[in-house]
Structure formats: structure tokens, C-alpha cells
Amino acid sequence: MKIHHLNLGSMREIDSTTGLPSARAVCHALLIETPSSGLVLVEAGLGLDDVTRPAELLEKEWVDLVDPALKPAETAVRQLARLGHDPADVRHIVLTHLDVDHSGGLPDFPGARVHVMAAELEAALAEAPSRRYRPGHWAHGPRWVTYGEGRGETWLGMEGVRPLDDLPGILLVPLGGHTVGHAGVAVRDGDRWLLHAGDAYFYHGELEPDPRPHPLMDIVQVDSQVDAELRAANQARLRTLAHAHGVDVFCAHDPWELRRF
């Protein structure tokens, strides 16, 4: 299994609080080449419709807030083409949640099965259209595969973890707080686990034993959270996964983490 780390949408430039050079925030995604399940995308980022017709697909307030670069070359469908793949080769898309910058690329892969927590899909369909959820991202009728939170397994101390249908070695890990049905995506990579934590945190300093949030990015995550207590508890669980279990944890928008890969 080969794993590519991609940026599916550069956003507002941010300064590091640790002396690192400033950088644009990113939409960190994975492209996984599996031996038996075709190509798998973890996150869909911004899609071609978003970057070519933002006034139709995106809310102006969101665009003003995050200042997306809106580059067609950063979309998943264009990056796959540069890697020699056909969009039809993407058989599965796994989403941490359905926020605009995580689901925008869904229409570019209409044949893919889209794996997401059931609570997240229910919340998105009920709330859209909003700054957070954009119905144009699922107007094509995705092939949803949903997972309830009432069942599941225990994985490294995390409860309610769901192995994905037809995707061995990939798990949905409930990490609520940012949205109702937010989840991380764990991927077995040889003898280690990677965990895409989505928006469960925004800055690598938050995973340190003595957590350090980023001043600007913390404003964004606090403004968008639906359950502050649960979000904080899940960040503590992520620190345990990283420091006690050796899981390689990363989030969606930290550009310095993306550079590490």
C-alpha cells in the first residue's frame, strides 16, 4: 500500500509561534494506493467547481475568512492526473467530516463510495446550506456508506472505532467536538499507524505534552466547535495516542505537519 500526502487547498497565510517561517494553511489529504480496493482518498478538499465557480459553490463569509487560493492545480482530480491516475480509479473517499473544505471534491469523483459517520451526514443534511455545509458538494448523489457511533471496537484505548467496509487497515475513529459526527481516519502503514485527525486540533503544538495552541488558528477552531468539552477531551486522547502508543498523528490544516511528510 502506497500513501501520498497531498494539499487539496491552500488557505490564509499564518505565522508560526515557534520560529518556523510563515506558511499558508493547507487541506492535508491522503491518496492511498491499495492492493485490492483501488484508490482511496482520505478527505476531498476543495473541488474543481469550488475553485472555478466560488461565488456559486462557496459562501462569501467563509471565503473572506479563510482566503482560499482557489487553484485548480491543487484539486484532487488534477493532482491524480499528474500522478497518472484516472478519476474513475478512486473507488472510496473517507471523510473526517463534511465541512466545505473537506467535502468540496466529492463531485469530481461521482462513482466513489463515500465513508462518513452517520451523525455527520445527518447534521450536514439538516443544516445546509450554511457557511459550514454546502449542498452543492453532494447534489450529484454520492454513494454514502455511513457508520453509527453506537457500535464499534476498541483501538488503542479509543472506543467506538469502526473498521471500514471493504477497506482493510483503515478505521474511522470518533473524535467529536468540532462537528457532531467528526472522526479521525486511522491507516495502517506497515508496522505503524497514521491517524488523520481532521479538525480535532489545528496546530501541532496542541499535541505536545504541554499543549500550545496557535493564536490565530485557535480562534478558528473555537468559533467552529459544537462541543468544547468533548473537543478538549479528544485532544487529550490524541496526545496519548501520539506519545504513549507511537501513532503518527496529524491534522488537516497545519502546513508544518504537511511539510514533515
N, C-alpha and C positions, 0 to 999 in steps of 0.2 A: 504494500500500500504506500503510495507516494502522496505527500502532503505539500501543497503550495500555500503560502501566506500572501494574501492579496489586500490591497487597499481599494475598496469599492466606492470611494467618495471622500475627497479631501474637503475639510471644512475650515472654520475660523482658525487663524494662527494663534497659538498660545505660547506663553513663556514658561520655561521650566523653573521650578523653585530650588533646583539642586545644581545650578550652574551649567546644565545642558543647553545647547543652542535652542532658540525658539523653533517651533515647527507647527505646521497645520495639523489639526486633529484629523483623524482618519476613520474610515469604516473598515475595521480589520475583519477579514473573512478568510475562510479556508476553502480550497479546492482539493478534494480528496479523490485520487485515482484508486479505485478499489478493484480487487481481482475478480469479483463476481457480481457487483451491483452497479457497474458503470461509474459515471462521475457523480460525486456528491458535493454540493455546495453547503457550507455552513455560513449562513447569512446571505442575503441577496443584495444588500447595499442599495444605492440609487441606480435606477434603470435608465434605459435609453429615453423613454418618454419623459422621465423626470428632468433629465439634463437638456433635452432639446425643446421641451414644452413646459417649463417650470410653472408658468402662470396658470396653466390648466391643471396640472397634477399636484402642485405643492401649495401650501398656504403661505401667503406673503409674510406673515408674522414669523413663521418658522424660518423662512429664507433669510429674513433680516437678522434673526437671532444667531444662526449658525454660519451664515455666509458660505454656502457650499460653492466649490469651484466649478461644478457643472461641466465636467469634461467627459465627452463620450468615450475617450480612450480609457477612462477609469472604470467604466461599467464592466460587470462580469462577462457579458456576452462578447464584448470586444477583447477583453483580456484572454478569454478562452480561445478566440480565433487566433490570436497571436501565438498561443501555445499549440496550435494545430488541431483544436477540437471543434466539433460541430455542436451548436446549442442542443440538438436532439440527444447528444451523448449524456447530458445532465438528466439523470433519472430520478434524483432525490435532492430536495432542498430542506435543510434543517434550520429552523429559526429559533433564536433565543426569545424573541417576541416580535410583535407586529408594528412597532414604531416605524414611521415613514422612512427613516434611513437604514432600516433593516429589511424591509419588505419591498422596496421600490423595484427591484429587479425581477420580481416574480413574473410579470407579463412577458419578459424576454425568454422564459422557459416554460411555455404553456403546457407541455406534456409531462413535466416533472411532478412527482408526488411531493407534497409539502407537509413536513412533520412539524407539529407545534402543540403546545399544551392546550387542552380543550378550554380551560378557563380564559386563556389569552384570546383565542378566536372568538369566544362568546363576548368578551368585553369589547373587542375591536368592532364586531358587527353591530353591537348595541350603541357604541359611542360615535362611530363615524357618521358624517365627516367631522373631523376635528383637526387641530394642529398636530396631534399625535398619530391619528389613524386616517389614512386616505383610501377611500373605497375604490379609486381607480386602480389601485395595486392588486385588487382581486376581482375586478369586473369581468375578467376572462373566465372565471370559474375554475380556480385551482383544484387539483385533486388532493383535498385535505386528508391528512392522516392525523387524528388527534389522540391525545393521551390524557386520561384523568389523573387527578392527584391522589385519589383515594386508594389506589393500589400501587404496587411497585416493589422495589428491592432496596436493601441497604448496601451502599457502596462507600467504603472508607468512612463510615460513620454518618453519611448523608442518607436521609430517609426518603422514600417515595420515588426513587430513581427508576426510570423506565428504559429498558433496552428497546431499541427502535426496530420496527418491523422490517425484515429483510436487510438489515444493516448491522451485521455482527461487528462488535468492537466500538459501537457508537451509542452513547447514552444521553438521555435528557435528565438533567439534574435540577429539580425545583429550586429556584433562587428568587422567590417573590420579594416584592417591596418596591422595585422600580415600576413595574406594572403588576396587574393581578396575576397573570399567568407567566411571568418571566421565568426563564430556565437557563441553565448553563448547558453546554454541549461537551461531553467528555469523549475523547477519541483515543483509542489505544494505538500507540505509535511504537512498535517494537516492544521493548521492555519498560516503557514509561507511559504515563497518561498525560495528555494535553487536556486542558479544560478552558474552553472559550466561555468566559463568564459574562459575555454580553455587556449590559449596563448595570450589573450588580455592583460595580465600582467604576470609577472613571480615570484613576491615576495610580501608577504603580506604587507610589508612596503609601497608599492606603493598605497595601498588603504587608508592609513592614511590621515587625513586632510592636513597634511604637508608631502607630499609623499617622501619616502626614497627608491630609487631603490637599489638593491643588486649589488655590483660592478661587480662580475663575471656573474651573470645571466643577467644583463643589457647588457653586451657585446653580449650575445647570442641573446637577443630579438631585439637589434638594427641591428645586422647583418642579421637577417632573415625577418625584416619588409619589406612590399611593399609600405606602405604609412605612413610615420612618423606622419604627421599632424592628420590623421584620427585615428591612434592608440592612440595618446595622448588625443584626444577629447573623445574617447570611454573610456579611463581610468578615465577621469573626470566624465563621466556618471555613471560608475561603483561605484565611490565614493559616488555619490548622491544616488544610489540605496541602498548602504550599510548603509549610515549614515542618510538619510532622510526618507527612506522607510522601513528600517529594513530587507532588503533582505540579506540572508546569502550567501555571495559571496565567491567563492574560485576558484583557477586556477588549471592548470594541473600539474605543476612541483614543487610546493613549498612543501617540506616534512614536514615543521612545521604546515602548514594548514592541511595536511592529518592527522597528529597526533591529531589535535583538534577534529576530528570526530571518 
